[in-house]
Amino acid sequence: MFNELGTEFDEVKAEVRELRRERSDLQEWEQEAERLEAQLDYAKKLLIVNGICDDFRLDEEGRFREKPPRSSREVATMVRKYLHDRVELHSEALRGDKVMDRNSASASWAQTAWQGFKALYAYGEYMAENPGQNVDFFTWCSGPHNRSGWTRDKTARGESGATMDKRGKTRIFPVSVKLSRNEEMEMVQHLKIQRKGEGDIPRVYFVYSPRTKKVHVGFYGPHELVPNTKSRKR
């Protein structure tokens, strides 16, 4: 009987050793998968910020296909994943996404917004590499360094005095404590994802900080949340 128990014990020990080896192999495979995924994300980022292609995913046949964002939430995810070193989209910046995304133009808006965020990235890169430059985004859009395709007619340098007098509080947005001690800041520069329309057309408010060398986005949402003096009351 003792011999049988000894044999069973040896078999159990052998199985435990095998399981430990398999677990070790699994951990190595997981680490390798994480490393390859990080390399792929970096390669994607290089393609994106250099204007070669947008994000791409595996299709049903296992081939890579370009897949631009189709909703404001997808845009926010891509900005945070690929553009975060020059564009900081605050965790509370995306507001009213359901309002924007239920419009029939939502996919077109998402793609335009993505182009705008990539332009902000390029602007942030230029400003970070040229410290001391006093160039706002509106001016940069008309200059020789803008190769993003984003034009200044889709950009507002500021708001009218009447709008700020009457609606100024709606232009104060959350920012990182690295940018402002009280974690909020007035922003008036913005992207016009669609220039004219109803209250659900998207707007993106931002400011560049030479201290952080980033474009900080405090608002990405529908126009109705940042009304001007021409906006209809709801």
C-alpha positions as CSV (number, residue, x, y, z in Angstrom):
1,M,0.0,0.0,0.0
2,F,2.8,2.4,0.9
3,N,4.5,1.7,-2.4
4,E,1.3,2.6,-4.2
5,L,0.9,5.8,-2.2
6,G,4.5,6.7,-3.0
7,T,4.0,6.1,-6.7
8,E,0.8,8.3,-6.7
9,F,2.7,11.0,-4.7
10,D,5.5,11.0,-7.3
11,E,2.9,11.3,-10.1
12,V,1.2,14.2,-8.4
13,K,4.5,16.0,-7.9
14,A,5.4,15.4,-11.6
15,E,2.0,16.9,-12.6
16,V,2.6,19.9,-10.3
17,R,6.0,20.5,-11.9
18,E,4.4,20.3,-15.3
19,L,1.7,22.7,-14.4
20,R,4.3,25.1,-13.1
21,R,6.2,24.9,-16.3
22,E,3.1,25.5,-18.3
23,R,2.2,28.5,-16.1
24,S,5.7,29.9,-16.6
25,D,5.3,29.4,-20.4
26,L,1.9,31.1,-20.3
27,Q,3.3,34.1,-18.5
28,E,6.1,34.4,-21.0
29,W,3.6,34.2,-23.9
30,E,1.4,36.8,-22.2
31,Q,4.5,39.1,-21.8
32,E,5.4,38.6,-25.5
33,A,1.8,39.3,-26.6
34,E,1.8,42.5,-24.6
35,R,5.2,43.6,-26.1
36,L,4.0,42.9,-29.6
37,E,0.7,44.7,-29.0
38,A,2.7,47.7,-27.7
39,Q,4.8,47.7,-30.9
40,L,1.8,47.4,-33.1
41,D,0.1,50.4,-31.3
42,Y,3.3,52.4,-31.8
43,A,3.4,51.5,-35.4
44,K,-0.2,52.5,-35.8
45,K,0.5,55.8,-34.1
46,L,3.3,56.6,-36.5
47,L,1.1,55.9,-39.5
48,I,-1.7,58.0,-38.0
49,V,0.3,61.1,-36.9
50,N,2.2,61.1,-40.2
51,G,-1.0,61.1,-42.2
52,I,-0.5,57.8,-43.9
53,C,-3.6,56.1,-42.7
54,D,-6.1,56.0,-39.8
55,D,-6.6,53.3,-37.3
56,F,-7.0,49.8,-38.7
57,R,-8.4,46.5,-37.5
58,L,-8.4,42.9,-38.5
59,D,-11.4,42.1,-40.7
60,E,-13.2,38.8,-40.8
61,E,-10.6,37.3,-43.2
62,G,-7.7,38.3,-41.0
63,R,-6.5,41.2,-43.1
64,F,-5.9,44.7,-41.8
65,R,-8.4,47.3,-43.0
66,E,-8.6,51.0,-42.3
67,K,-11.4,51.7,-39.9
68,P,-12.0,55.3,-39.1
69,P,-14.1,56.2,-36.0
70,R,-17.9,56.3,-36.4
71,S,-18.9,57.8,-33.1
72,S,-17.7,60.5,-30.7
73,R,-16.8,57.9,-28.1
74,E,-14.7,56.0,-30.6
75,V,-12.9,59.3,-31.4
76,A,-12.2,60.0,-27.7
77,T,-10.8,56.5,-27.3
78,M,-8.5,56.9,-30.3
79,V,-7.3,60.3,-29.1
80,R,-6.4,58.9,-25.7
81,K,-4.7,55.9,-27.2
82,Y,-2.7,57.4,-30.1
83,L,-2.4,61.2,-29.5
84,H,-2.0,61.5,-25.8
85,D,1.6,62.7,-25.8
86,R,0.5,66.0,-27.5
87,V,-3.3,66.1,-27.0
88,E,-4.7,65.7,-23.5
89,L,-8.4,65.0,-23.7
90,H,-9.7,65.5,-20.2
91,S,-11.6,62.6,-18.7
92,E,-14.7,64.8,-18.4
93,A,-14.3,66.5,-21.8
94,L,-16.6,64.3,-23.8
95,R,-20.2,65.4,-23.0
96,G,-23.4,64.9,-24.8
97,D,-22.1,62.1,-26.9
98,K,-25.5,60.5,-27.2
99,V,-26.9,63.8,-28.5
100,M,-24.3,63.9,-31.3
101,D,-24.3,60.2,-32.1
102,R,-28.0,59.9,-32.7
103,N,-27.8,62.3,-35.7
104,S,-27.6,60.8,-39.1
105,A,-24.4,62.7,-39.7
106,S,-22.7,61.3,-36.6
107,A,-20.2,59.0,-38.6
108,S,-19.2,62.0,-40.8
109,W,-18.9,64.2,-37.7
110,A,-16.7,61.6,-36.0
111,Q,-14.3,61.4,-38.9
112,T,-14.1,65.1,-39.2
113,A,-13.5,65.4,-35.4
114,W,-10.7,62.8,-35.7
115,Q,-9.1,64.9,-38.5
116,G,-9.4,67.9,-36.2
117,F,-7.7,66.1,-33.3
118,K,-4.9,65.0,-35.5
119,A,-4.4,68.6,-36.6
120,L,-4.2,69.6,-32.9
121,Y,-1.6,66.9,-32.5
122,A,0.5,68.3,-35.3
123,Y,0.1,71.8,-33.9
124,G,1.2,70.6,-30.5
125,E,4.2,68.9,-32.0
126,Y,5.2,72.1,-33.8
127,M,4.8,74.2,-30.7
128,A,6.7,71.7,-28.5
129,E,9.6,71.7,-31.0
130,N,9.6,75.5,-31.4
131,P,9.5,76.8,-27.8
132,G,9.0,80.6,-27.6
133,Q,6.7,80.7,-30.7
134,N,3.7,82.8,-30.1
135,V,1.4,81.2,-32.7
136,D,-2.2,80.2,-32.0
137,F,-3.9,77.3,-33.8
138,F,-5.9,79.6,-36.0
139,T,-2.7,81.3,-37.4
140,W,-0.8,78.0,-37.6
141,C,-3.6,76.6,-39.8
142,S,-2.8,79.2,-42.5
143,G,1.0,78.7,-42.3
144,P,3.5,76.4,-44.1
145,H,3.8,74.0,-41.2
146,N,0.2,72.9,-41.4
147,R,0.1,69.7,-43.5
148,S,-2.9,68.2,-41.7
149,G,-5.4,69.5,-44.2
150,W,-7.4,71.2,-41.5
151,T,-8.3,74.8,-42.5
152,R,-8.8,77.9,-40.4
153,D,-12.4,78.3,-41.6
154,K,-13.2,75.3,-39.4
155,T,-11.5,77.0,-36.5
156,A,-12.5,79.8,-34.2
157,R,-9.9,81.9,-32.5
158,G,-12.3,83.1,-29.8
159,E,-15.8,84.2,-28.9
160,S,-17.5,87.6,-29.3
161,G,-17.6,90.0,-26.4
162,A,-21.4,89.6,-26.2
163,T,-21.1,85.8,-26.0
164,M,-18.5,86.0,-23.2
165,D,-20.6,88.5,-21.3
166,K,-23.7,86.4,-21.5
167,R,-22.4,82.8,-21.8
168,G,-18.8,83.1,-20.5
169,K,-19.4,80.6,-17.7
170,T,-20.1,77.9,-20.3
171,R,-16.5,78.3,-21.6
172,I,-14.9,77.2,-18.3
173,F,-13.8,73.6,-18.6
174,P,-12.0,71.0,-16.6
175,V,-8.2,70.6,-17.0
176,S,-5.4,68.7,-15.4
177,V,-4.0,70.0,-12.1
178,K,-0.7,70.2,-13.9
179,L,-2.2,73.0,-16.0
180,S,-4.3,74.8,-13.3
181,R,-4.3,74.5,-9.6
182,N,-8.1,74.7,-9.3
183,E,-8.4,72.2,-12.2
184,E,-10.5,74.4,-14.5
185,M,-9.7,77.0,-17.2
186,E,-11.4,79.3,-19.6
187,M,-11.1,78.1,-23.3
188,V,-12.4,80.1,-26.3
189,Q,-10.4,78.6,-29.2
190,H,-12.5,75.8,-30.8
191,L,-12.9,73.5,-33.7
192,K,-16.1,73.7,-35.7
193,I,-16.7,70.1,-36.7
194,Q,-19.7,71.5,-38.7
195,R,-19.9,75.2,-39.1
196,K,-23.7,75.7,-39.1
197,G,-26.6,73.6,-37.9
198,E,-28.7,72.7,-35.0
199,G,-27.7,72.4,-31.3
200,D,-26.3,68.9,-31.8
201,I,-23.4,69.9,-34.1
202,P,-20.0,69.1,-32.4
203,R,-17.5,71.6,-30.9
204,V,-14.1,71.0,-29.5
205,Y,-12.6,73.6,-27.1
206,F,-8.9,73.6,-26.3
207,V,-5.9,75.5,-25.2
208,Y,-2.1,75.0,-25.7
209,S,0.2,75.0,-22.7
210,P,3.9,75.7,-23.2
211,R,4.5,74.3,-19.7
212,T,3.1,70.9,-20.5
213,K,3.8,71.1,-24.2
214,K,0.4,69.7,-24.9
215,V,-2.9,70.8,-26.4
216,H,-5.5,70.4,-23.5
217,V,-9.0,69.7,-24.6
218,G,-11.7,70.6,-22.0
219,F,-14.8,70.1,-24.1
220,Y,-15.9,67.8,-26.9
221,G,-19.6,67.9,-27.3
222,P,-22.7,69.5,-28.9
223,H,-23.1,73.2,-29.5
224,E,-26.2,73.4,-27.3
225,L,-23.9,72.9,-24.2
226,V,-21.8,75.9,-25.3
227,P,-24.4,78.3,-26.6
228,N,-23.7,81.8,-28.0
229,T,-26.0,84.8,-28.3
230,K,-27.6,83.4,-31.4
231,S,-28.5,80.1,-29.8
232,R,-32.1,79.4,-29.3
233,K,-33.2,78.7,-25.7
234,R,-34.4,75.1,-25.0
